[in-house]
């Protein structure tokens, strides 16, 4: 293939939209992140729950959580702004999850870093009870599937990334969110309309 042909192919690839199905979308708060210092230490429910006494919710970080087929797309907002950093947490990185009676509406995720060398517990507070219950259902389904993917849930919208190039770590935007508002609460829709700099579209 000639240089011109390579360049043309590159332009074509970068112009193609990359679309992911959204199965659930909600806001939450990262209220604590506990790093496991001992590399040989496995996840332990007792350790995770005992850490709850040390949580200081005043330091919480607002999150927008988009549950896609094989990963969780996350907007992690900078405090007191609408600016955010984009993260992708693949379901295969979630080794355990706990719903604890010691703190209402908190989900504890046992997460493995992308390189497999680090572990941590992340404590996410979900204010809305319906969202909290839905996430329980989602995580149960993921862990029942050997591939750790979502398949048996209704699709509520699409996440459109402008091109595969924008999937790089340098991309600041999450993508364009297109939702069916029949499956999404008005509070979430209104907040996205007001604060999302990616110009989301809400289908009527």
N, CA and C of each residue as an Amber inpcrd file, in Angstrom:
protein
   612
   0.8470000  -1.1960000   0.0000000   0.0000000   0.0000000   0.0000000
   0.8810000   1.2440000   0.0000000   0.5930000   2.2250000  -0.8720000
   1.3880000   3.4360000  -0.9820000   1.1410000   4.3480000   0.2080000
   2.0060000   5.3770000   0.3110000   1.8680000   6.3350000   1.4110000
   0.5360000   7.0620000   1.3450000   0.1310000   7.4620000   0.1140000
  -1.1470000   8.1520000  -0.0520000  -2.3140000   7.2700000   0.3600000
  -2.2290000   5.9830000  -0.0270000  -3.2970000   5.0520000   0.3430000
  -3.3630000   4.8810000   1.8520000  -2.1930000   4.8280000   2.4940000
  -2.1620000   4.7190000   3.9550000  -2.8080000   5.9320000   4.6090000
  -2.4840000   7.1280000   4.0830000  -3.0530000   8.3540000   4.6370000
  -4.5630000   8.4030000   4.4530000  -5.0240000   7.9680000   3.2650000
  -6.4660000   7.9590000   3.0000000  -7.1850000   7.0070000   3.9360000
  -6.5740000   5.8230000   4.1530000  -7.1800000   4.8390000   5.0390000
  -7.2440000   5.3640000   6.4620000  -6.1840000   6.0890000   6.8780000
  -6.1500000   6.6560000   8.2200000  -7.2580000   7.6830000   8.3980000
  -7.4590000   8.5350000   7.3730000  -8.5110000   9.5420000   7.4420000
  -9.8830000   8.8940000   7.5360000 -10.0880000   7.8120000   6.7910000
 -11.3650000   7.0990000   6.8350000 -11.6080000   6.5250000   8.2210000
 -10.5790000   5.8660000   8.7920000 -10.7240000   5.2430000  10.1030000
 -11.0360000   6.2770000  11.1780000 -10.4130000   7.4770000  11.0610000
 -10.6000000   8.4820000  12.0910000 -11.9200000   9.2250000  11.9370000
 -12.5750000   9.0630000  10.7990000 -13.8460000   9.7530000  10.5910000
 -15.0420000   8.8990000  10.9910000 -14.7880000   7.6260000  11.2850000
 -15.8660000   6.7100000  11.6360000 -16.2530000   6.8930000  13.1010000
 -17.5440000   7.0690000  13.3580000 -18.0150000   7.1630000  14.7320000
 -17.9390000   5.8040000  15.4050000 -17.5400000   5.8100000  16.6570000
 -17.4830000   4.5950000  17.4550000 -18.6370000   4.6590000  18.4470000
 -19.5620000   3.7220000  18.3650000 -20.7890000   3.7700000  19.1640000
 -20.8370000   2.6360000  20.1760000 -21.1950000   2.9710000  21.4090000
 -21.3910000   1.9740000  22.4550000 -22.8080000   2.0920000  22.9980000
 -23.4170000   0.9630000  23.2940000 -24.7470000   0.9590000  23.9040000
 -24.6410000   1.3220000  25.3800000 -25.6060000   2.1130000  25.8540000
 -25.6800000   2.4710000  27.2700000 -26.8340000   1.6910000  27.8990000
 -26.5420000   0.9710000  28.9800000 -27.5600000   0.1820000  29.6690000
 -28.0860000   0.8840000  30.9210000 -27.2890000   1.7610000  31.4640000
 -27.7440000   2.5580000  32.6100000 -26.8340000   3.7670000  32.7460000
 -27.4020000   4.8380000  33.2640000 -26.6550000   6.0780000  33.4650000
 -27.1450000   6.7130000  34.7550000 -26.2230000   7.1310000  35.5900000
 -26.6170000   7.8130000  36.8240000 -25.4290000   8.5730000  37.3930000
 -25.7230000   9.4220000  38.3600000 -24.6750000  10.1380000  39.0720000
 -24.3710000   9.4190000  40.3790000 -23.1300000   9.5480000  40.8140000
 -22.7070000   8.9810000  42.0800000 -21.5650000   9.8090000  42.6430000
 -21.0560000   9.3860000  43.7810000 -19.9440000  10.0960000  44.4150000
 -18.8980000   9.0880000  44.8780000 -17.6650000   9.3260000  44.4810000
 -16.5560000   8.5410000  45.0080000 -16.2140000   9.1280000  46.3690000
 -16.5230000   8.3960000  47.4330000 -16.3400000   8.9470000  48.7760000
 -15.0750000   8.4350000  49.4580000 -14.4450000   7.4100000  48.8790000
 -13.2190000   6.8870000  49.4900000 -12.5220000   5.9680000  48.5010000
 -11.1950000   5.9700000  48.5740000 -10.3820000   5.1020000  47.7150000
  -9.2690000   4.5330000  48.5780000  -9.3490000   3.2430000  48.8620000
  -8.3710000   2.5940000  49.7370000  -7.4120000   1.7460000  48.9050000
  -6.1410000   2.1490000  48.8840000  -5.1310000   1.3940000  48.1550000
  -4.6680000   0.2060000  48.9990000  -4.4710000  -0.9230000  48.3490000
  -3.9240000  -2.0950000  49.0300000  -2.4150000  -2.0860000  48.8290000
  -1.6760000  -1.8640000  49.8890000  -0.2240000  -1.6990000  49.7830000
   0.5010000  -3.0240000  49.5900000  -0.0020000  -4.0710000  50.2280000
   0.6210000  -5.3900000  50.1040000   0.1640000  -6.0510000  48.8060000
   1.0730000  -6.2370000  47.8600000   0.7090000  -6.7570000  46.5410000
   0.1470000  -8.1720000  46.5940000   0.4920000  -8.9200000  47.6330000
   0.0230000 -10.3030000  47.7360000  -1.3170000 -10.4120000  48.4590000
  -1.7890000  -9.3080000  49.0120000  -3.0480000  -9.3280000  49.7660000
  -4.2450000  -9.3870000  48.8320000  -5.1620000 -10.2920000  49.1130000
  -6.3660000 -10.4410000  48.3090000  -7.4730000  -9.5450000  48.8650000
  -8.5060000  -9.3750000  48.0640000  -9.6410000  -8.5870000  48.5400000
 -10.3350000  -9.3210000  49.6840000 -10.7530000  -8.5590000  50.6750000
 -11.3590000  -9.1430000  51.8700000 -12.5250000  -8.2670000  52.3130000
 -13.6980000  -8.8650000  52.4510000 -14.8920000  -8.0870000  52.8070000
 -14.7550000  -7.4190000  54.1700000 -14.1740000  -8.1090000  55.1350000
 -14.0310000  -7.5360000  56.4760000 -13.1560000  -6.2860000  56.4590000
 -12.0670000  -6.3520000  55.7040000 -11.1800000  -5.1870000  55.5960000
 -11.9210000  -4.0290000  54.9420000 -12.6610000  -4.3440000  53.8800000
 -13.4010000  -3.3080000  53.1530000 -14.4370000  -2.6360000  54.0440000
 -15.1570000  -3.4160000  54.8370000 -16.2040000  -2.8490000  55.6890000
 -15.6250000  -2.1290000  56.9050000 -14.5070000  -2.6190000  57.4340000
 -13.8890000  -1.9500000  58.5830000 -13.3710000  -0.5610000  58.2140000
 -13.0540000  -0.3720000  56.9420000 -12.5360000   0.9150000  56.4790000
 -13.6090000   2.0060000  56.4900000 -14.8700000   1.6000000  56.5430000
 -15.9760000   2.5640000  56.4920000 -15.8710000   3.6050000  57.6030000
 -15.3590000   3.2100000  58.7720000 -15.2280000   4.1470000  59.8920000
 -14.2650000   5.2930000  59.5810000 -13.4100000   5.1150000  58.5800000
 -12.4000000   6.1350000  58.2610000 -12.8130000   7.0300000  57.0950000
 -14.0060000   6.8130000  56.5760000 -14.4480000   7.5790000  55.4090000
 -14.8670000   8.9880000  55.8180000 -14.4380000   9.9650000  55.0310000
 -14.8270000  11.3620000  55.2350000 -15.5480000  11.8420000  53.9760000
 -16.8820000  11.7150000  53.9450000 -17.6510000  12.0490000  52.7380000
 -17.4700000  13.4810000  52.2540000 -16.9570000  14.3630000  53.1190000
 -16.7720000  15.7540000  52.7060000 -15.7870000  15.8580000  51.5400000
 -14.9580000  14.8550000  51.3630000 -13.9530000  14.8490000  50.2890000
 -14.4550000  14.1290000  49.0390000 -15.7530000  13.9240000  48.9180000
 -16.2990000  13.1250000  47.8210000 -16.1100000  13.7970000  46.4630000
 -16.0500000  12.9720000  45.4240000 -15.8660000  13.4270000  44.0450000
 -17.0800000  13.0000000  43.2340000 -17.6960000  13.9520000  42.5420000
 -18.9030000  13.6410000  41.7650000 -18.5350000  12.8660000  40.5060000
 -19.3460000  11.8520000  40.2010000 -19.1190000  10.9870000  39.0460000
 -20.3740000  10.8970000  38.1950000 -20.1850000  10.8240000  36.8900000
 -21.2540000  10.4020000  35.9910000 -20.8750000   9.0120000  35.5150000
 -21.7490000   8.0400000  35.7490000 -21.4640000   6.6390000  35.4590000
 -22.3070000   6.1640000  34.2850000 -21.6570000   5.6850000  33.2480000
 -22.3500000   5.1150000  32.0960000 -21.9880000   3.6370000  32.0070000
 -22.9730000   2.7770000  32.2060000 -22.7470000   1.3410000  32.1470000
 -22.9320000   0.8740000  30.7090000 -21.8260000   0.4800000  30.0730000
 -21.8450000   0.0030000  28.6880000 -21.6910000  -1.5140000  28.6790000
 -21.4740000  -2.0950000  27.5190000 -21.4950000  -3.5510000  27.3930000
 -20.3810000  -4.2280000  28.1820000 -19.1570000  -3.7260000  28.0390000
 -18.0360000  -4.3900000  28.6980000 -17.2640000  -3.4840000  29.6410000
 -17.7750000  -2.2820000  29.8560000 -17.0270000  -1.3500000  30.6970000
 -17.9320000  -0.2720000  31.2810000 -17.3860000   0.3940000  32.2470000
 -18.0370000   1.5390000  32.8770000 -17.2930000   2.7890000  32.4320000
 -17.9810000   3.6640000  31.6930000 -17.3970000   4.9360000  31.2730000
 -17.7060000   5.9680000  32.3550000 -16.6900000   6.6830000  32.7800000
 -16.8260000   7.5520000  33.9470000 -16.3530000   8.9670000  33.6460000
 -17.1800000   9.9300000  34.0370000 -16.7370000  11.3160000  34.1160000
 -16.4500000  11.6030000  35.5840000 -15.2380000  11.9810000  35.8650000
 -14.8420000  12.3090000  37.2380000 -14.6550000  13.8260000  37.3160000
 -15.6180000  14.4920000  37.9320000 -15.6510000  15.9510000  37.9100000
 -14.6470000  16.5580000  38.8880000 -14.0420000  17.6490000  38.4450000
 -13.1650000  18.4190000  39.3140000 -14.0450000  19.2240000  40.2690000
 -13.6690000  19.2630000  41.5340000 -14.5050000  19.8570000  42.5810000
 -14.9660000  21.2700000  42.2300000 -16.2780000  21.4730000  42.3830000
 -16.9180000  22.7840000  42.1900000 -16.8270000  23.3130000  40.7600000
 -16.6700000  22.4200000  39.8000000 -16.6460000  22.8310000  38.3900000
 -17.4080000  21.7950000  37.5670000 -17.6430000  22.1320000  36.2820000
 -18.2020000  21.1590000  35.3490000 -17.1170000  20.4960000  34.5160000
 -15.8660000  20.8050000  34.8140000 -14.7460000  20.1670000  34.1240000
 -14.5520000  18.7660000  34.6940000 -14.0720000  17.8720000  33.8610000
 -13.9330000  16.4910000  34.3180000 -12.7770000  15.7950000  33.6160000
 -12.3910000  14.6780000  34.1900000 -11.4460000  13.7720000  33.5480000
 -12.2030000  12.5100000  33.1820000 -11.8040000  11.9000000  32.0940000
 -12.5030000  10.7210000  31.5990000 -11.7430000   9.4550000  31.9930000
 -12.5060000   8.4720000  32.4550000 -11.9110000   7.1920000  32.8250000
 -12.7520000   6.0560000  32.2480000 -12.0910000   4.9440000  31.9860000
 -12.7850000   3.7250000  31.5850000 -12.4030000   2.6210000  32.5560000
 -13.4040000   2.0140000  33.1670000 -13.1780000   0.8780000  34.0580000
 -13.8140000  -0.3450000  33.4140000 -12.9910000  -1.2590000  32.9420000
 -13.5170000  -2.4760000  32.3310000 -14.0270000  -3.4120000  33.4160000
 -15.1270000  -4.0770000  33.1220000 -15.7270000  -4.9580000  34.1210000
 -14.7610000  -6.0550000  34.5570000 -13.8490000  -6.4450000  33.6620000
 -12.8720000  -7.4790000  34.0090000 -11.9120000  -7.0010000  35.1000000
 -11.8200000  -5.6910000  35.2880000 -10.9680000  -5.1470000  36.3470000
 -11.6480000  -5.2000000  37.7120000 -12.9640000  -5.3900000  37.7300000
 -13.6880000  -5.4650000  39.0060000 -13.6480000  -6.9120000  39.4900000
 -12.8670000  -7.1610000  40.5290000 -12.6990000  -8.5320000  41.0110000
 -13.7710000  -8.9170000  42.0240000 -14.2110000  -7.9550000  42.8260000
 -15.2720000  -8.2200000  43.8090000 -16.1300000  -6.9670000  43.9460000
 -17.3170000  -7.1460000  44.4880000 -18.1570000  -5.9930000  44.8280000
 -18.9720000  -6.3420000  46.0670000 -19.1800000  -5.3340000  46.9120000
 -19.9130000  -5.5400000  48.1530000 -20.9890000  -4.4670000  48.3010000
 -22.1540000  -4.8980000  48.7650000 -23.2060000  -3.9830000  49.2020000
 -23.3280000  -4.1900000  50.7020000 -22.9950000  -3.1690000  51.4570000
 -22.8730000  -3.3450000  52.8940000 -24.0140000  -2.6850000  53.6620000
 -24.5270000  -3.3450000  54.7040000 -25.5750000  -2.7460000  55.5420000
 -25.0330000  -1.6520000  56.4570000 -23.6960000  -1.5400000  56.5350000
 -23.1000000  -0.5740000  57.4550000 -23.1270000   0.8580000  56.9220000
 -23.3700000   1.0150000  55.6460000 -23.4970000   2.3540000  55.0640000
 -24.4760000   2.2700000  53.9050000 -25.6200000   2.9160000  54.0530000
 -26.6900000   2.8190000  53.0670000 -26.2680000   3.4130000  51.7210000
 -26.6740000   2.7280000  50.6570000 -26.4760000   3.1870000  49.2800000
 -25.0120000   3.3150000  48.8700000 -24.1440000   2.5660000  49.5160000
 -22.7320000   2.5620000  49.1380000 -22.3800000   1.2360000  48.4730000
 -21.6670000   1.3350000  47.3680000 -21.1550000   0.1620000  46.6670000
 -19.6450000   0.1510000  46.8430000 -19.1020000  -0.9820000  47.2450000
 -17.6510000  -1.1260000  47.3680000 -17.1670000  -2.0020000  46.2180000
 -16.2650000  -1.4580000  45.4180000 -15.7070000  -2.2070000  44.2940000
 -14.2530000  -2.5620000  44.5870000 -13.9070000  -3.8160000  44.3970000
 -12.5170000  -4.2490000  44.4830000 -11.9260000  -4.2310000  43.0860000
 -11.0290000  -3.2830000  42.8380000 -10.5830000  -3.0040000  41.4750000
  -9.1130000  -3.3530000  41.2770000  -8.8430000  -3.9740000  40.1490000
  -7.4850000  -4.2920000  39.7190000  -7.0590000  -3.2510000  38.6920000
  -5.8540000  -2.7250000  38.8310000  -5.3680000  -1.7130000  37.8910000
  -5.2040000  -2.3210000  36.4960000  -5.1830000  -1.4960000  35.4400000
  -5.0640000  -2.0250000  34.0690000  -3.8400000  -2.9130000  33.8590000
  -2.7410000  -2.6110000  34.5470000  -1.5370000  -3.4410000  34.3830000
  -1.5190000  -4.6470000  35.3170000  -2.5590000  -4.7670000  36.1500000
  -2.6810000  -5.9310000  37.0210000  -1.7750000  -5.9250000  38.2320000
  -1.1040000  -4.8110000  38.5010000  -0.1190000  -4.7690000  39.5810000
  -0.6510000  -4.1460000  40.8700000  -1.7430000  -3.3910000  40.7790000
  -2.2550000  -2.6950000  41.9600000  -3.7190000  -3.0400000  42.2060000
  -4.0860000  -3.0360000  43.4880000  -5.4750000  -3.2770000  43.8730000
  -5.9560000  -2.1460000  44.7740000  -7.2470000  -1.9000000  44.7120000
  -7.8180000  -0.8790000  45.5950000  -9.3000000  -1.1470000  45.8010000
  -9.8190000  -0.6030000  46.9020000 -11.2590000  -0.5890000  47.1490000
 -11.7540000   0.8160000  46.8310000 -12.7940000   0.9080000  46.0270000
 -13.4120000   2.2050000  45.7700000 -14.8280000   2.1840000  46.3300000
 -15.1510000   3.2300000  47.0770000 -16.4410000   3.3390000  47.7520000
 -17.2590000   4.3960000  47.0190000 -18.3420000   3.9590000  46.3900000
 -19.1640000   4.8570000  45.5840000 -20.5520000   4.9720000  46.1990000
 -20.9400000   6.2020000  46.4820000 -22.2610000   6.4700000  47.0530000
 -23.2400000   6.8150000  45.9360000 -24.3640000   6.1020000  45.9070000
 -25.4270000   6.3340000  44.9310000 -26.6360000   6.8680000  45.6870000
 -26.9790000   8.1180000  45.4580000 -28.0310000   8.7720000  46.2350000
 -29.4090000   8.1920000  45.9560000 -29.7040000   7.9480000  44.6830000
 -31.0340000   7.4910000  44.2830000 -31.1950000   5.9920000  44.5460000
 -32.2490000   5.6220000  45.2660000 -32.4600000   4.2130000  45.6220000
 -32.6740000   3.3280000  44.3960000 -33.4070000   3.8410000  43.4080000
 -33.6520000   3.0550000  42.1930000 -32.3490000   2.7910000  41.4430000
 -31.4850000   3.8100000  41.3750000 -30.1880000   3.6250000  40.7210000
 -29.3420000   2.6090000  41.4760000 -29.3830000   2.6980000  42.7920000
 -28.6090000   1.7660000  43.6190000 -29.0560000   0.3250000  43.3740000
 -30.3610000   0.1120000  43.3190000 -30.8870000  -1.2310000  43.0630000
 -30.5210000  -1.6980000  41.6530000 -30.5980000  -0.7810000  40.6770000
 -30.2860000  -1.1350000  39.2960000 -28.8220000  -1.5510000  39.1600000
 -27.9380000  -0.8590000  39.8580000 -26.5180000  -1.1980000  39.8000000
 -26.2610000  -2.5640000  40.4240000 -26.9950000  -2.8950000  41.4770000
 -26.8780000  -4.2410000  42.0430000 -27.2210000  -5.2910000  40.9930000
 -28.3120000  -5.0520000  40.2660000 -28.7330000  -5.9790000  39.2130000
 -27.6700000  -6.0850000  38.1300000 -27.1130000  -4.9510000  37.7340000
 -26.0830000  -4.9310000  36.6920000 -24.8560000  -5.7310000  37.1190000
 -24.3690000  -5.4730000  38.3230000 -23.1730000  -6.1770000  38.7900000
 -23.4260000  -7.6720000  38.9420000 -24.6130000  -8.0330000  39.4050000
 -24.9530000  -9.4560000  39.4990000 -24.8920000 -10.1190000  38.1280000
 -25.4360000  -9.4510000  37.1170000 -25.4280000 -10.0100000  35.7650000
 -24.0130000 -10.1200000  35.2110000 -23.2070000  -9.1010000  35.4560000
 -21.8290000  -9.1170000  34.9590000 -21.0660000 -10.3050000  35.5310000
 -21.2220000 -10.5410000  36.8260000 -20.4610000 -11.6090000  37.4680000
 -21.0300000 -12.9920000  37.1700000 -22.2520000 -13.0480000  36.6780000
 -22.8160000 -14.3320000  36.2500000 -22.3740000 -14.6990000  34.8360000
 -21.8240000 -13.7330000  34.1130000 -21.3850000 -13.9500000  32.7370000
 -19.8780000 -14.2040000  32.7300000 -19.4540000 -15.3110000  32.1430000
 -18.0340000 -15.6700000  32.1480000 -17.1700000 -14.6460000  31.4180000
 -17.7680000 -13.9030000  30.4810000 -17.0310000 -12.8800000  29.7390000
 -17.0890000 -11.5150000  30.4210000 -17.8590000 -11.4310000  31.5060000
 -18.0700000 -10.1730000  32.2290000 -18.5520000  -9.0640000  31.2900000
 -19.6660000  -9.3340000  30.6400000 -20.2980000  -8.3350000  29.7780000
 -21.7880000  -8.2740000  30.0960000 -22.4120000  -7.1620000  29.7030000
 -23.8560000  -6.9870000  29.8710000 -24.5620000  -7.3620000  28.5790000
 -25.5650000  -8.2140000  28.6740000 -26.3010000  -8.6140000  27.4700000
 -27.8090000  -8.6420000  27.6810000 -28.2610000  -8.9210000  28.8900000
 -29.6870000  -9.1580000  29.1250000 -30.3890000  -7.9850000  29.7980000
 -30.0680000  -6.7880000  29.3340000 -30.7270000  -5.6000000  29.8730000
 -31.1350000  -4.6910000  28.7230000 -32.2110000  -3.9130000  28.9000000
 -32.6300000  -2.9990000  27.8300000 -31.6070000  -1.8870000  27.6210000
 -31.4100000  -1.5210000  26.3710000 -30.5070000  -0.4260000  26.0220000
 -31.2750000   0.8880000  26.1390000 -30.7240000   1.8560000  26.8580000
 -31.4230000   3.1310000  27.0680000 -30.8490000   4.2600000  26.2200000
 -29.7750000   4.0020000  25.5050000 -29.1850000   5.0560000  24.6930000
 -27.8630000   4.6320000  24.0920000 -27.1680000   5.6080000  23.5240000
 -25.8960000   5.3510000  22.8600000 -24.8640000   6.3880000  23.2990000
 -23.6230000   5.9420000  23.3760000 -22.4870000   6.8380000  23.5660000
 -21.7220000   6.8570000  22.2570000 -21.6140000   8.0320000  21.6470000
 -20.9400000   8.1520000  20.3540000 -19.6190000   8.8840000  20.5420000
 -18.5410000   8.1800000  20.2650000 -17.2100000   8.7710000  20.2800000
 -16.8940000   9.1650000  18.8470000 -16.4540000  10.3860000  18.6400000
 -16.3260000  10.9420000  17.2970000 -15.4640000  10.0780000  16.3830000
 -14.4250000   9.4840000  16.9150000 -13.5750000   8.6150000  16.1060000
 -12.7760000   7.7290000  17.0350000 -12.1440000   6.6960000  16.4850000
 -11.3170000   5.8270000  17.3060000 -10.1360000   6.6040000  17.8870000
  -9.7100000   7.6390000  17.1730000  -8.6000000   8.4580000  17.6550000
  -8.9550000   9.1000000  18.9910000 -10.2170000   9.4820000  19.1550000
 -10.6530000  10.1270000  20.3930000 -10.7240000   9.1630000  21.5640000
 -10.5100000   7.8970000  21.2900000 -10.5050000   6.9070000  22.3520000
  -9.1730000   6.9310000  23.0940000  -8.2010000   7.6890000  22.5830000
  -6.8790000   7.7480000  23.1940000  -6.9620000   8.4040000  24.5680000
  -5.9460000   8.1640000  25.3720000  -5.9180000   8.6870000  26.7310000
  -5.8780000  10.2120000  26.7310000  -5.4490000  10.8170000  25.6140000
  -5.3310000  12.2680000  25.5550000  -6.6690000  12.9470000  25.3140000
  -7.6660000  12.1740000  24.9230000  -8.9720000  12.7680000  24.6600000
  -9.6250000  13.1840000  25.9720000 -10.1100000  14.4250000  26.0380000
 -10.7020000  14.9360000  27.2710000 -12.1950000  14.6750000  27.3460000
 -12.8480000  14.5380000  26.2050000 -14.2960000  14.3680000  26.2070000
 -14.6800000  12.8980000  26.2330000 -15.7760000  12.6380000  26.9070000
 -16.2740000  11.2720000  26.9660000 -16.9250000  10.8740000  25.6590000
 -17.6400000  11.7950000  25.0320000 -18.3610000  11.5090000  23.7960000
 -19.7520000  12.1060000  23.8510000 -20.5080000  11.9020000  22.7990000
 -21.8750000  12.4200000  22.7380000 -22.8390000  11.3710000  23.2730000
 -23.7010000  11.7960000  24.1930000 -24.6540000  10.8890000  24.8210000
 -26.0230000  11.0880000  24.1870000 -26.5760000  10.0160000  23.6480000
 -27.9160000  10.0580000  23.0650000 -28.7990000   9.1180000  23.8740000
 -29.8060000   9.6820000  24.5370000 -30.6330000   8.9030000  25.4520000
 -32.0850000   8.8620000  25.0140000 -32.7410000   7.7590000  25.3540000
 -34.1900000   7.6640000  25.2670000 -34.7270000   8.0790000  26.6290000
 -35.3850000   9.2410000  26.7160000 -35.7690000   9.7620000  28.0300000
 -36.8750000   8.9510000  28.6900000 -37.4480000   7.9730000  28.0050000
 -38.4340000   7.1010000  28.6400000 -37.7790000   6.2280000  29.6990000
 -36.4610000   6.0180000  29.5550000 -35.7400000   5.1630000  30.4900000
 -34.8500000   5.9550000  31.4350000 -34.9430000   7.2720000  31.4030000
 -34.0310000   8.0940000  32.1800000 -34.8020000   9.1100000  33.0000000
 -34.4070000   9.2950000  34.2530000 -35.1060000  10.2350000  35.1230000
 -34.9120000  11.6630000  34.6330000 -35.9100000  12.5110000  34.8810000
 -35.8310000  13.9050000  34.4560000 -34.6670000  14.6330000  35.1080000
 -34.3470000  14.2740000  36.3620000 -33.2500000  14.9350000  37.0630000
 -31.9320000  14.7140000  36.3370000 -31.6930000  13.4700000  35.9150000
 -30.4510000  13.1570000  35.2130000 -30.4170000  13.8500000  33.8660000
 -31.5240000  13.7900000  33.1270000 -31.5930000  14.4190000  31.8070000
 -31.3280000  15.9070000  31.9040000 -31.9800000  16.5790000  32.8510000
 -31.8170000  18.0210000  32.9910000 -30.3910000  18.3940000  33.3690000
 -29.7850000  17.6010000  34.2430000 -28.4210000  17.9170000  34.6700000
 -27.4390000  17.7270000  33.5230000 -27.6540000  16.6970000  32.7210000
 -26.7750000  16.4850000  31.5740000 -26.9140000  17.6270000  30.5820000
 -28.1490000  18.0480000  30.3380000 -28.3850000  19.1500000  29.4030000
 -27.6650000  20.4160000  29.8520000 -27.6650000  20.6630000  31.1660000
 -27.0940000  21.8980000  31.6890000 -25.5780000  21.8510000  31.7820000
 -25.0290000  20.6680000  32.1070000 -23.6170000  20.6080000  32.4690000
 -22.7210000  19.8790000  31.4920000 -23.2700000  19.1280000  30.5590000
 -22.4440000  18.2990000  29.6880000 -21.9470000  19.1140000  28.5050000
 -20.6200000  19.2390000  28.3940000 -20.0600000  20.0390000  27.3120000
 -19.9780000  19.2760000  26.0020000 -20.4780000  18.0400000  25.9730000
 -20.4240000  17.2670000  24.7350000 -21.7370000  17.3490000  23.9690000
 -22.6060000  18.2930000  24.3580000 -23.8720000  18.5320000  23.6610000
 -24.7020000  17.2650000  23.5050000 -25.1430000  16.6630000  24.6020000
 -25.9150000  15.4330000  24.5080000 -27.2580000  15.6570000  23.8360000
 -27.7720000  14.6030000  23.2290000 -29.0770000  14.6590000  22.5810000
 -30.0190000  13.7630000  23.3610000 -31.1630000  14.2910000  23.7310000
 -32.1600000  13.4990000  24.4350000 -33.3010000  13.2270000  23.4650000
 -33.4690000  11.9760000  23.0660000 -34.5270000  11.6360000  22.1210000
 -35.8900000  11.7090000  22.7860000 -36.8470000  12.3190000  22.1170000
 -38.2040000  12.3910000  22.6650000 -38.9540000  11.1010000  22.3670000
